[in-house]
Amino acid sequence: MKREDFDANAFVKLIQEPSGYLAAHPGEVPPEVRPTWELYSALSAADRALSELAGVAKTLPNPHLLISPFMRKEAVLSSKIEGTQASLSDLLIFEASNQSQANTSDVNEVMNYVRALEHGLRSLRDFPLSLRLLRDLHRLMLVDPTKTPGEFRRSQNWIGAPGCTLDEASYIPPPPAALMDHLGRLEAYLHSPPTLPALIRYAIVHYQFEAIHPFLDGNGRIGRLLITLLMCADPVESRPLLPEPLLYLSAFFEARRSEYYERLSQVSRKGDWEGWFAFFLEAVRVQALDAISRSERLMSLREEFRKRLQDAKASAQCFELTDMLFSSPATTVSDAARTTTRTYAGAKMAVVKLVELGILAEFPSQRTPKVFISKDILEVLG
C-alpha cells in the first residue's frame, strides 16, 4: 500500500505503524453527502423498487415459502464472491441427503452462511443489532478454529492478490490496537438518530465495515449479511424497509465483482462516495425488481402445480408436499415424511405421484437415499 495511491480526498488516513507498514484508518461516519440530481434520482428509483417488493411480500399467500430458497441463493452467491464453487442445487441436495457433487467444504461454508443469517434474523426479533451479534454470526459462519470464529482479530490482516505479503497489499485496514475504537464508532452510528435516507446509511455502514475489516476472515460475507439485517430490522428506523427478508444484493455484487471491489476501494483512495452510492443503489433497484419477478413467477408456478394436482385428484399430502417444495426444492422420501408429518409409505406415494405429474424428478445419483428435485422451481430461482 503506497501513499501515492491515496489522494487528498481519500476517506482513510494513512498512519505508519512501528514496524514500518502503512495502515488505513477510515474517517468518521457519516461522511458529508453532497445532494445531487443523480443521487436523488438513483435513490428514488431504488426506493420505488423496494416499496414495490415490500408490497408484493405483503400480498403473497405465504411469503415464508419463498424466504428459505431466496436466503439460500444469497448464501451461495455471497460465498461465491469469496471463492467457493458450490451451486444452489448442490446446497439443496446436500441438505436433503448429505450428498454433493461439489466440494463438501464449499457446501459446508454455504450452509454455515445460512445458519448465520437465520440466527441473525431470529436474534433481531428480541435484541438490536450490535457488535456482539456480529461476533455470534461470525462464530456460526466460520467454524475453522484457525480463523478465530467469533473473535475480532488480534493480528494484522490485509487485502491483495492471492498469496501477497503485507508489503504487497493493496489495502491494509486498521491495526488491532485501533480496532475497537473504529468498531465502537460504527456501532454508535448504527444506533444514532438517522440524518440520511436509510439506503444511503446502509451503503455507508457496508463500506465502513469492510474498511475496518474486523475479522481475520469472512469480512465480506458478514458485511453483506449486515445489509440484509438492516433492511429487515434497522434499530433506528420506525419500521423496516422490508417486512420479510426477500432482498439480497450478492447476485449483483457477484456479477459485477471487479466493479464492486473497485467502488469500495475508490472511497478509501479518493473519497468517491458518489460512485459507491450510485453502485449500491443500482444494486438495490435491480435486485428488488428481480425479487419481484421471481416471486411472481414462483407463485404462478405454485398455481400451475396445484392445478395439475387438482386435475389428477391427488391426495392432500401431495398438495402439502408441493407447497413445501417452494421452501426446499429438493427432498427425499424420509424428508417428505418428516416435513408433512405423514407415514413413510404415504410420503413415498406422494413423491411417486409428483414425479408422474412432472413436479419432481429423481436426481441422477448412485447413492442412497434417492433425492428428488423440482427443476422448475430451481429454474425460476436461477
SEZAVO-267124 format. One record per residue (C-alpha): residue number from 1; residue in one letter; x, y, z. Coordinates in pm, 1 decimal, m for minus. Layout:
BEGIN
+-----+--------+----------+----------+----------+
: num : residu :     east :    north :       up :
+-----+--------+----------+----------+----------+
: NUM :      A :        X :        Y :        Z :
...
+-----+--------+----------+----------+----------+
This chain:
BEGIN
+-----+--------+----------+----------+----------+
: num : residu :     east :    north :       up :
+-----+--------+----------+----------+----------+
:   1 :      M :      0.0 :      0.0 :      0.0 :
:   2 :      K :    156.8 :    327.8 :   m115.4 :
:   3 :      R :     80.7 :    684.8 :    m13.2 :
:   4 :      E :     73.1 :    796.5 :   m376.3 :
:   5 :      D :   m228.9 :    570.7 :   m438.6 :
:   6 :      F :   m436.2 :    785.4 :   m199.4 :
:   7 :      D :   m518.1 :   1144.1 :   m296.1 :
:   8 :      A :   m609.9 :   1447.2 :    m85.0 :
:   9 :      N :   m979.7 :   1345.0 :    m77.3 :
:  10 :      A :   m912.3 :    991.3 :     49.0 :
:  11 :      F :  m1161.0 :    887.3 :    316.8 :
:  12 :      V :   m895.8 :    698.2 :    509.2 :
:  13 :      K :   m599.8 :    839.2 :    697.3 :
:  14 :      L :   m271.8 :    656.6 :    643.8 :
:  15 :      I :    m67.3 :    600.0 :    959.4 :
:  16 :      Q :    272.7 :    436.5 :    964.3 :
:  17 :      E :    294.8 :    157.0 :   1216.8 :
:  18 :      P :    606.5 :     98.8 :   1431.6 :
:  19 :      S :    708.0 :   m195.4 :   1212.7 :
:  20 :      G :    712.3 :     32.3 :    909.5 :
:  21 :      Y :    396.3 :    m50.7 :    712.1 :
:  22 :      L :    111.9 :    193.1 :    643.9 :
:  23 :      A :   m235.4 :    117.5 :    780.9 :
:  24 :      A :   m559.2 :    279.9 :    665.6 :
:  25 :      H :   m783.9 :    429.4 :    932.8 :
:  26 :      P :  m1136.0 :    505.4 :    799.0 :
:  27 :      G :  m1275.6 :    852.8 :    866.6 :
:  28 :      E :  m1577.5 :    935.9 :   1081.2 :
:  29 :      V :  m1920.7 :    835.5 :    956.1 :
:  30 :      P :  m2140.9 :    966.9 :    821.8 :
:  31 :      P :  m1934.0 :   1145.5 :    558.9 :
:  32 :      E :  m2056.7 :   1468.5 :    407.8 :
:  33 :      V :  m2307.2 :   1363.5 :    143.6 :
:  34 :      R :  m2338.8 :   1604.5 :   m146.5 :
:  35 :      P :  m2700.6 :   1617.7 :   m267.9 :
:  36 :      T :  m2708.6 :   1593.5 :   m646.7 :
:  37 :      W :  m2976.8 :   1523.7 :   m901.8 :
:  38 :      E :  m2803.7 :   1194.9 :   m990.8 :
:  39 :      L :  m2807.4 :   1079.5 :   m628.2 :
:  40 :      Y :  m3169.7 :   1184.9 :   m579.6 :
:  41 :      S :  m3274.0 :   1005.3 :   m898.1 :
:  42 :      A :  m3090.1 :    684.0 :   m807.5 :
:  43 :      L :  m3227.4 :    690.5 :   m452.4 :
:  44 :      S :  m3581.3 :    748.3 :   m576.7 :
:  45 :      A :  m3559.3 :    456.3 :   m823.0 :
:  46 :      A :  m3421.1 :    223.1 :   m555.6 :
:  47 :      D :  m3687.8 :    330.6 :   m303.7 :
:  48 :      R :  m3967.3 :    271.8 :   m556.0 :
:  49 :      A :  m3843.6 :    m77.7 :   m638.9 :
:  50 :      L :  m3800.9 :   m160.0 :   m271.0 :
:  51 :      S :  m4151.1 :    m32.5 :   m187.9 :
:  52 :      E :  m4293.9 :   m243.7 :   m468.2 :
:  53 :      L :  m4114.5 :   m550.4 :   m331.3 :
:  54 :      A :  m4246.6 :   m477.0 :     18.7 :
:  55 :      G :  m4596.8 :   m455.5 :   m128.6 :
:  56 :      V :  m4555.8 :   m785.3 :   m311.4 :
:  57 :      A :  m4433.1 :   m951.6 :      8.4 :
:  58 :      K :  m4749.8 :   m842.6 :    188.3 :
:  59 :      T :  m4977.3 :   m984.0 :    m82.2 :
:  60 :      L :  m4809.6 :  m1324.1 :   m116.2 :
:  61 :      P :  m5030.5 :  m1604.3 :     22.2 :
:  62 :      N :  m4733.4 :  m1742.1 :    213.1 :
:  63 :      P :  m4411.5 :  m1537.0 :    180.1 :
:  64 :      H :  m4234.3 :  m1774.0 :    417.7 :
:  65 :      L :  m4231.2 :  m2035.9 :    140.7 :
:  66 :      L :  m4000.9 :  m1803.4 :    m56.9 :
:  67 :      I :  m3776.0 :  m1685.4 :    223.3 :
:  68 :      S :  m3581.4 :  m2010.6 :    251.7 :
:  69 :      P :  m3480.6 :  m2050.3 :   m116.7 :
:  70 :      F :  m3402.8 :  m1677.9 :   m154.4 :
:  71 :      M :  m3188.1 :  m1695.2 :    159.5 :
:  72 :      R :  m3001.8 :  m1998.7 :     28.1 :
:  73 :      K :  m2937.0 :  m1836.3 :   m306.2 :
:  74 :      E :  m2785.9 :  m1536.8 :   m124.6 :
:  75 :      A :  m2566.6 :  m1771.1 :     80.3 :
:  76 :      V :  m2441.4 :  m1938.7 :   m237.9 :
:  77 :      L :  m2364.0 :  m1612.2 :   m418.9 :
:  78 :      S :  m2214.1 :  m1426.4 :   m123.8 :
:  79 :      S :  m1985.3 :  m1724.6 :    m62.4 :
:  80 :      K :  m1905.7 :  m1747.8 :   m434.1 :
:  81 :      I :  m1765.8 :  m1394.1 :   m423.9 :
:  82 :      E :  m1512.6 :  m1529.5 :   m173.6 :
:  83 :      G :  m1418.2 :  m1822.9 :   m397.6 :
:  84 :      T :  m1648.5 :  m2117.2 :   m316.4 :
:  85 :      Q :  m1782.9 :  m2320.1 :   m608.5 :
:  86 :      A :  m2099.7 :  m2474.9 :   m462.9 :
:  87 :      S :  m2423.5 :  m2411.5 :   m652.7 :
:  88 :      L :  m2775.6 :  m2372.0 :   m519.9 :
:  89 :      S :  m2864.2 :  m2725.9 :   m630.7 :
:  90 :      D :  m2550.3 :  m2857.2 :   m454.8 :
:  91 :      L :  m2665.2 :  m2693.2 :   m132.5 :
:  92 :      L :  m3024.7 :  m2813.3 :   m156.4 :
:  93 :      I :  m2928.0 :  m3171.1 :   m241.1 :
:  94 :      F :  m2672.7 :  m3177.2 :     40.1 :
:  95 :      E :  m2932.2 :  m3052.4 :    289.1 :
:  96 :      A :  m3180.1 :  m3317.6 :    175.3 :
:  97 :      S :  m2944.3 :  m3615.6 :    167.2 :
:  98 :      N :  m2590.9 :  m3524.6 :    275.6 :
:  99 :      Q :  m2482.4 :  m3579.9 :    m86.2 :
: 100 :      S :  m2295.8 :  m3331.8 :   m303.8 :
: 101 :      Q :  m2127.5 :  m3321.7 :   m643.1 :
: 102 :      A :  m1935.1 :  m3013.7 :   m529.4 :
: 103 :      N :  m1651.5 :  m2983.4 :   m280.0 :
: 104 :      T :  m1806.3 :  m3070.3 :     55.7 :
: 105 :      S :  m1609.6 :  m2798.6 :    236.3 :
: 106 :      D :  m1756.8 :  m2541.4 :     m4.7 :
: 107 :      V :  m2108.8 :  m2667.0 :     63.8 :
: 108 :      N :  m2044.9 :  m2655.2 :    437.7 :
: 109 :      E :  m1927.9 :  m2295.1 :    409.2 :
: 110 :      V :  m2251.2 :  m2203.0 :    233.2 :
: 111 :      M :  m2459.1 :  m2391.1 :    491.2 :
: 112 :      N :  m2280.7 :  m2202.7 :    768.2 :
: 113 :      Y :  m2378.3 :  m1876.6 :    598.0 :
: 114 :      V :  m2742.1 :  m1988.4 :    600.4 :
: 115 :      R :  m2720.8 :  m2072.9 :    970.9 :
: 116 :      A :  m2567.2 :  m1734.1 :   1049.3 :
: 117 :      L :  m2831.9 :  m1545.4 :    850.9 :
: 118 :      E :  m3116.1 :  m1738.3 :   1012.5 :
: 119 :      H :  m2966.9 :  m1677.1 :   1357.1 :
: 120 :      G :  m2929.8 :  m1305.7 :   1287.0 :
: 121 :      L :  m3289.9 :  m1266.3 :   1175.2 :
: 122 :      R :  m3416.7 :  m1457.3 :   1480.1 :
: 123 :      S :  m3198.3 :  m1259.9 :   1720.5 :
: 124 :      L :  m3314.2 :   m923.7 :   1590.1 :
: 125 :      R :  m3670.7 :  m1001.9 :   1697.1 :
: 126 :      D :  m3557.0 :   m955.0 :   2057.5 :
: 127 :      F :  m3227.3 :   m764.4 :   2051.8 :
: 128 :      P :  m3094.0 :   m471.1 :   1847.0 :
: 129 :      L :  m2805.0 :   m505.7 :   1607.5 :
: 130 :      S :  m2473.2 :   m496.8 :   1793.0 :
: 131 :      L :  m2105.8 :   m591.6 :   1777.4 :
: 132 :      R :  m2187.9 :   m889.6 :   1995.2 :
: 133 :      L :  m2435.1 :  m1017.5 :   1736.5 :
: 134 :      L :  m2177.7 :   m972.7 :   1460.1 :
: 135 :      R :  m1934.7 :  m1188.7 :   1659.6 :
: 136 :      D :  m2208.1 :  m1451.6 :   1702.2 :
: 137 :      L :  m2272.1 :  m1451.5 :   1327.0 :
: 138 :      H :  m1901.3 :  m1488.2 :   1258.1 :
: 139 :      R :  m1878.4 :  m1779.1 :   1502.7 :
: 140 :      L :  m2156.4 :  m1960.7 :   1316.7 :
: 141 :      M :  m2020.8 :  m1878.3 :    973.2 :
: 142 :      L :  m1653.4 :  m1963.6 :   1019.2 :
: 143 :      V :  m1613.8 :  m2272.9 :   1231.2 :
: 144 :      D :  m1246.3 :  m2332.1 :   1137.4 :
: 145 :      P :  m1051.0 :  m2259.6 :   1459.7 :
: 146 :      T :   m759.2 :  m2116.4 :   1259.5 :
: 147 :      K :   m990.6 :  m1833.0 :   1155.7 :
: 148 :      T :  m1071.3 :  m1745.1 :   1520.3 :
: 149 :      P :  m1451.1 :  m1772.4 :   1479.6 :
: 150 :      G :  m1648.0 :  m1522.0 :   1683.7 :
: 151 :      E :  m1346.2 :  m1307.3 :   1770.3 :
: 152 :      F :  m1231.3 :   m972.8 :   1639.5 :
: 153 :      R :   m879.6 :  m1009.1 :   1506.9 :
: 154 :      R :   m574.1 :   m969.8 :   1725.2 :
: 155 :      S :   m326.5 :   m959.0 :   1439.0 :
: 156 :      Q :   m290.2 :   m750.5 :   1125.8 :
: 157 :      N :   m467.9 :   m861.7 :    811.5 :
: 158 :      W :   m455.9 :   m716.8 :    461.8 :
: 159 :      I :   m618.8 :   m725.1 :    118.2 :
: 160 :      G :   m442.2 :   m802.6 :   m205.8 :
: 161 :      A :   m372.4 :  m1061.0 :   m471.8 :
: 162 :      P :   m374.8 :  m1424.8 :   m352.6 :
: 163 :      G :    m54.5 :  m1504.7 :   m170.1 :
: 164 :      C :     61.2 :  m1144.3 :   m145.9 :
: 165 :      T :    262.4 :  m1024.7 :    152.5 :
: 166 :      L :    192.1 :   m728.4 :    378.2 :
: 167 :      D :    438.2 :   m522.8 :    172.0 :
: 168 :      E :    249.1 :   m611.5 :   m147.7 :
: 169 :      A :   m102.4 :   m549.2 :    m11.1 :
: 170 :      S :   m338.0 :   m313.3 :   m192.5 :
: 171 :      Y :   m516.3 :   m223.4 :    133.3 :
: 172 :      I :   m420.2 :   m263.0 :    498.5 :
: 173 :      P :   m701.8 :   m197.2 :    749.6 :
: 174 :      P :   m650.2 :    m52.1 :   1099.0 :
: 175 :      P :   m416.4 :   m247.2 :   1329.4 :
: 176 :      P :   m566.5 :   m449.8 :   1616.0 :
: 177 :      A :   m486.6 :   m180.6 :   1873.5 :
: 178 :      A :   m717.5 :     65.3 :   1692.8 :
: 179 :      L :   m986.8 :   m185.0 :   1601.5 :
: 180 :      M :  m1228.3 :   m135.6 :   1890.8 :
: 181 :      D :  m1222.8 :    243.1 :   1855.9 :
: 182 :      H :  m1334.6 :    214.9 :   1494.6 :
: 183 :      L :  m1589.8 :    m56.7 :   1571.6 :
: 184 :      G :  m1728.1 :    140.5 :   1866.4 :
: 185 :      R :  m1789.0 :    441.7 :   1644.7 :
: 186 :      L :  m1954.8 :    221.5 :   1382.0 :
: 187 :      E :  m2185.8 :     68.7 :   1643.4 :
: 188 :      A :  m2268.8 :    417.1 :   1774.5 :
: 189 :      Y :  m2356.9 :    525.0 :   1420.1 :
: 190 :      L :  m2587.7 :    225.6 :   1379.5 :
: 191 :      H :  m2784.9 :    347.8 :   1682.0 :
: 192 :      S :  m2770.3 :    723.2 :   1616.4 :
: 193 :      P :  m3080.9 :    915.2 :   1503.5 :
: 194 :      P :  m3073.1 :    898.8 :   1122.7 :
: 195 :      T :  m2976.2 :   1211.8 :    930.6 :
: 196 :      L :  m2963.7 :   1041.2 :    591.2 :
: 197 :      P :  m3201.6 :    816.6 :    393.5 :
: 198 :      A :  m3189.0 :    454.4 :    506.6 :
: 199 :      L :  m3036.2 :    315.7 :    186.9 :
: 200 :      I :  m2756.5 :    572.2 :    193.5 :
: 201 :      R :  m2688.3 :    479.1 :    556.2 :
: 202 :      Y :  m2670.1 :    110.0 :    466.4 :
: 203 :      A :  m2420.7 :    184.7 :    188.3 :
: 204 :      I :  m2210.2 :    380.1 :    439.3 :
: 205 :      V :  m2227.0 :    103.8 :    700.2 :
: 206 :      H :  m2127.3 :   m163.9 :    449.0 :
: 207 :      Y :  m1827.5 :     37.8 :    330.2 :
: 208 :      Q :  m1717.6 :    122.6 :    683.9 :
: 209 :      F :  m1738.4 :   m237.9 :    798.9 :
: 210 :      E :  m1531.6 :   m356.4 :    502.9 :
: 211 :      A :  m1278.1 :    m76.2 :    554.1 :
: 212 :      I :  m1233.3 :   m173.3 :    920.4 :
: 213 :      H :  m1210.6 :   m544.3 :    825.0 :
: 214 :      P :  m1250.1 :   m656.0 :   1186.6 :
: 215 :      F :  m1217.4 :  m1034.3 :   1141.5 :
: 216 :      L :   m926.4 :  m1240.9 :   1015.3 :
: 217 :      D :  m1156.5 :  m1391.7 :    751.8 :
: 218 :      G :  m1521.2 :  m1370.0 :    645.1 :
: 219 :      N :  m1546.0 :   m989.3 :    642.3 :
: 220 :      G :  m1711.0 :   m974.9 :    300.1 :
: 221 :      R :  m1978.5 :  m1227.3 :    390.2 :
: 222 :      I :  m2055.0 :  m1068.8 :    728.1 :
: 223 :      G :  m2065.6 :   m724.3 :    565.3 :
: 224 :      R :  m2314.9 :   m836.7 :    301.8 :
: 225 :      L :  m2522.5 :  m1020.5 :    562.1 :
: 226 :      L :  m2531.2 :   m695.2 :    759.2 :
: 227 :      I :  m2717.0 :   m525.5 :    473.1 :
: 228 :      T :  m2996.3 :   m783.8 :    489.5 :
: 229 :      L :  m3027.7 :   m747.6 :    866.8 :
: 230 :      L :  m3054.7 :   m369.6 :    840.9 :
: 231 :      M :  m3322.3 :   m393.3 :    571.8 :
: 232 :      C :  m3537.1 :   m609.0 :    799.7 :
: 233 :      A :  m3455.1 :   m471.4 :   1146.1 :
: 234 :      D :  m3286.5 :   m131.2 :   1141.6 :
: 235 :      P :  m3255.0 :    m27.6 :   1509.5 :
: 236 :      V :  m3328.2 :    341.1 :   1436.8 :
: 237 :      E :  m3598.3 :    328.2 :   1167.7 :
: 238 :      S :  m3961.7 :    343.3 :   1279.1 :
: 239 :      R :  m4037.7 :     46.4 :   1055.2 :
: 240 :      P :  m3816.1 :   m183.7 :    846.5 :
: 241 :      L :  m3778.1 :   m123.9 :    474.6 :
: 242 :      L :  m3888.1 :   m483.1 :    413.4 :
: 243 :      P :  m4140.6 :   m693.0 :    609.1 :
: 244 :      E :  m3965.8 :  m1014.3 :    501.7 :
: 245 :      P :  m3604.4 :  m1092.4 :    403.3 :
: 246 :      L :  m3659.4 :  m1115.5 :     28.4 :
: 247 :      L :  m3389.4 :   m875.9 :    m97.3 :
: 248 :      Y :  m3027.1 :   m980.7 :   m133.8 :
: 249 :      L :  m2753.3 :   m791.0 :   m316.9 :
: 250 :      S :  m2487.4 :  m1059.3 :   m363.7 :
: 251 :      A :  m2619.1 :  m1157.6 :   m708.9 :
: 252 :      F :  m2548.8 :   m802.7 :   m830.5 :
: 253 :      F :  m2214.7 :   m782.4 :   m649.6 :
: 254 :      E :  m2103.5 :  m1123.7 :   m780.1 :
: 255 :      A :  m2199.7 :  m1041.1 :  m1140.0 :
: 256 :      R :  m2000.7 :   m716.7 :  m1117.1 :
: 257 :      R :  m1738.9 :   m833.7 :   m871.5 :
: 258 :      S :  m1448.9 :   m624.2 :  m1004.6 :
: 259 :      E :  m1656.5 :   m306.1 :  m1000.4 :
: 260 :      Y :  m1786.0 :   m387.4 :   m651.2 :
: 261 :      Y :  m1433.2 :   m405.1 :   m513.4 :
: 262 :      E :  m1323.6 :   m101.8 :   m714.2 :
: 263 :      R :  m1611.9 :    114.8 :   m590.6 :
: 264 :      L :  m1526.3 :     33.3 :   m229.4 :
: 265 :      S :  m1158.1 :     98.1 :   m299.2 :
: 266 :      Q :  m1229.7 :    435.6 :   m459.7 :
: 267 :      V :  m1399.5 :    556.4 :   m141.5 :
: 268 :      S :  m1083.7 :    474.9 :     53.3 :
: 269 :      R :   m842.0 :    615.4 :   m204.9 :
: 270 :      K :  m1030.8 :    912.9 :   m345.7 :
: 271 :      G :  m1330.6 :    970.6 :   m120.6 :
: 272 :      D :  m1561.2 :    877.4 :   m410.5 :
: 273 :      W :  m1878.5 :    822.6 :   m210.9 :
: 274 :      E :  m2094.1 :    928.1 :   m505.5 :
: 275 :      G :  m1967.9 :    638.5 :   m717.9 :
: 276 :      W :  m2025.0 :    388.7 :   m435.8 :
: 277 :      F :  m2375.2 :    523.7 :   m361.9 :
: 278 :      A :  m2470.6 :    500.2 :   m730.5 :
: 279 :      F :  m2346.5 :    140.1 :   m747.8 :
: 280 :      F :  m2515.1 :     36.9 :   m422.6 :
: 281 :      L :  m2849.2 :    198.6 :   m511.7 :
: 282 :      E :  m2845.1 :     36.8 :   m854.9 :
: 283 :      A :  m2786.2 :   m298.4 :   m682.1 :
: 284 :      V :  m3092.2 :   m238.5 :   m461.8 :
: 285 :      R :  m3308.4 :   m136.8 :   m758.6 :
: 286 :      V :  m3203.6 :   m425.3 :   m982.3 :
: 287 :      Q :  m3227.0 :   m691.0 :   m713.8 :
: 288 :      A :  m3561.9 :   m565.0 :   m581.3 :
: 289 :      L :  m3711.6 :   m587.2 :   m931.0 :
: 290 :      D :  m3550.6 :   m929.1 :   m975.3 :
: 291 :      A :  m3700.9 :  m1049.7 :   m645.2 :
: 292 :      I :  m4044.0 :   m922.2 :   m751.3 :
: 293 :      S :  m4020.5 :  m1105.8 :  m1083.6 :
: 294 :      R :  m3903.6 :  m1432.0 :   m925.0 :
: 295 :      S :  m4167.5 :  m1411.6 :   m650.4 :
: 296 :      E :  m4443.1 :  m1366.3 :   m906.9 :
: 297 :      R :  m4309.4 :  m1648.1 :  m1124.3 :
: 298 :      L :  m4286.4 :  m1880.7 :   m826.1 :
: 299 :      M :  m4643.4 :  m1804.2 :   m722.7 :
: 300 :      S :  m4762.1 :  m1864.0 :  m1080.3 :
: 301 :      L :  m4573.9 :  m2192.7 :  m1080.0 :
: 302 :      R :  m4736.0 :  m2285.4 :   m749.8 :
: 303 :      E :  m5081.1 :  m2230.0 :   m901.6 :
: 304 :      E :  m4983.5 :  m2435.0 :  m1206.0 :
: 305 :      F :  m4869.3 :  m2721.3 :   m983.9 :
: 306 :      R :  m5188.3 :  m2704.9 :   m780.6 :
: 307 :      K :  m5395.9 :  m2725.2 :  m1099.0 :
: 308 :      R :  m5207.7 :  m3038.2 :  m1204.9 :
: 309 :      L :  m5278.0 :  m3189.1 :   m864.5 :
: 310 :      Q :  m5646.4 :  m3096.0 :   m877.5 :
: 311 :      D :  m5686.1 :  m3238.8 :  m1229.6 :
: 312 :      A :  m5519.7 :  m3560.5 :  m1114.6 :
: 313 :      K :  m5733.9 :  m3573.1 :   m798.1 :
: 314 :      A :  m5415.1 :  m3602.4 :   m594.6 :
: 315 :      S :  m5412.7 :  m3654.0 :   m218.4 :
: 316 :      A :  m5389.8 :  m3380.0 :     41.2 :
: 317 :      Q :  m5036.3 :  m3495.1 :    115.9 :
: 318 :      C :  m4938.6 :  m3423.5 :   m245.9 :
: 319 :      F :  m5063.2 :  m3065.7 :   m207.6 :
: 320 :      E :  m4879.4 :  m3028.5 :    122.8 :
: 321 :      L :  m4555.1 :  m3166.7 :    m16.4 :
: 322 :      T :  m4577.6 :  m2947.6 :   m325.3 :
: 323 :      D :  m4606.0 :  m2636.8 :   m110.0 :
: 324 :      M :  m4304.6 :  m2748.1 :     91.9 :
: 325 :      L :  m4100.0 :  m2771.3 :   m228.3 :
: 326 :      F :  m4113.5 :  m2394.2 :   m262.6 :
: 327 :      S :  m3933.4 :  m2373.3 :     69.3 :
: 328 :      S :  m3691.6 :  m2657.0 :     m9.8 :
: 329 :      P :  m3697.1 :  m2775.0 :   m374.4 :
: 330 :      A :  m3501.2 :  m3095.6 :   m304.2 :
: 331 :      T :  m3630.3 :  m3380.0 :    m89.8 :
: 332 :      T :  m3605.5 :  m3747.6 :     m8.8 :
: 333 :      V :  m3893.5 :  m3975.1 :     87.5 :
: 334 :      S :  m3786.8 :  m3962.8 :    452.0 :
: 335 :      D :  m3762.2 :  m3584.5 :    437.3 :
: 336 :      A :  m4105.8 :  m3565.3 :    276.3 :
: 337 :      A :  m4249.9 :  m3783.0 :    553.3 :
: 338 :      R :  m4094.9 :  m3561.4 :    820.0 :
: 339 :      T :  m4197.3 :  m3224.9 :    671.6 :
: 340 :      T :  m4553.6 :  m3335.6 :    602.2 :
: 341 :      T :  m4578.5 :  m3531.9 :    930.4 :
: 342 :      R :  m4711.2 :  m3837.1 :    746.6 :
: 343 :      T :  m4604.0 :  m4201.5 :    726.0 :
: 344 :      Y :  m4309.1 :  m4310.7 :    512.4 :
: 345 :      A :  m4542.2 :  m4515.5 :    291.3 :
: 346 :      G :  m4773.6 :  m4216.8 :    240.9 :
: 347 :      A :  m4479.2 :  m3988.2 :    164.4 :
: 348 :      K :  m4343.7 :  m4237.7 :    m89.3 :
: 349 :      M :  m4680.9 :  m4247.8 :   m268.4 :
: 350 :      A :  m4689.2 :  m3866.3 :   m275.2 :
: 351 :      V :  m4336.1 :  m3843.7 :   m417.5 :
: 352 :      V :  m4416.5 :  m4101.6 :   m687.0 :
: 353 :      K :  m4729.4 :  m3904.2 :   m780.8 :
: 354 :      L :  m4535.7 :  m3577.2 :   m805.2 :
: 355 :      V :  m4282.1 :  m3747.7 :  m1030.8 :
: 356 :      E :  m4566.6 :  m3874.8 :  m1253.3 :
: 357 :      L :  m4703.6 :  m3519.2 :  m1276.4 :
: 358 :      G :  m4364.8 :  m3369.1 :  m1363.2 :
: 359 :      I :  m4344.8 :  m3168.5 :  m1041.3 :
: 360 :      L :  m4049.0 :  m3370.1 :   m912.1 :
: 361 :      A :  m3769.4 :  m3553.6 :  m1090.7 :
: 362 :      E :  m3523.6 :  m3803.7 :   m947.9 :
: 363 :      F :  m3174.2 :  m3660.9 :   m915.8 :
: 364 :      P :  m2931.0 :  m3891.7 :  m1102.4 :
: 365 :      S :  m2702.8 :  m4049.1 :   m842.9 :
: 366 :      Q :  m2593.8 :  m4396.4 :   m741.6 :
: 367 :      R :  m2608.1 :  m4300.2 :   m374.0 :
: 368 :      T :  m2891.6 :  m4353.8 :   m132.4 :
: 369 :      P :  m3126.4 :  m4216.8 :    m23.6 :
: 370 :      K :  m3266.9 :  m4111.2 :   m357.7 :
: 371 :      V :  m3307.0 :  m3736.0 :   m397.4 :
: 372 :      F :  m3596.0 :  m3577.9 :   m584.0 :
: 373 :      I :  m3579.5 :  m3221.2 :   m705.3 :
: 374 :      S :  m3817.7 :  m2968.3 :   m860.1 :
: 375 :      K :  m3632.6 :  m2849.3 :  m1166.6 :
: 376 :      D :  m3899.1 :  m2590.5 :  m1243.9 :
: 377 :      I :  m3855.2 :  m2419.2 :   m908.3 :
: 378 :      L :  m3476.0 :  m2426.0 :   m942.0 :
: 379 :      E :  m3502.7 :  m2274.4 :  m1288.7 :
: 380 :      V :  m3703.5 :  m1979.9 :  m1153.8 :
: 381 :      L :  m3460.5 :  m1928.9 :   m867.1 :
: 382 :      G :  m3176.5 :  m1918.9 :  m1121.4 :
+-----+--------+----------+----------+----------+
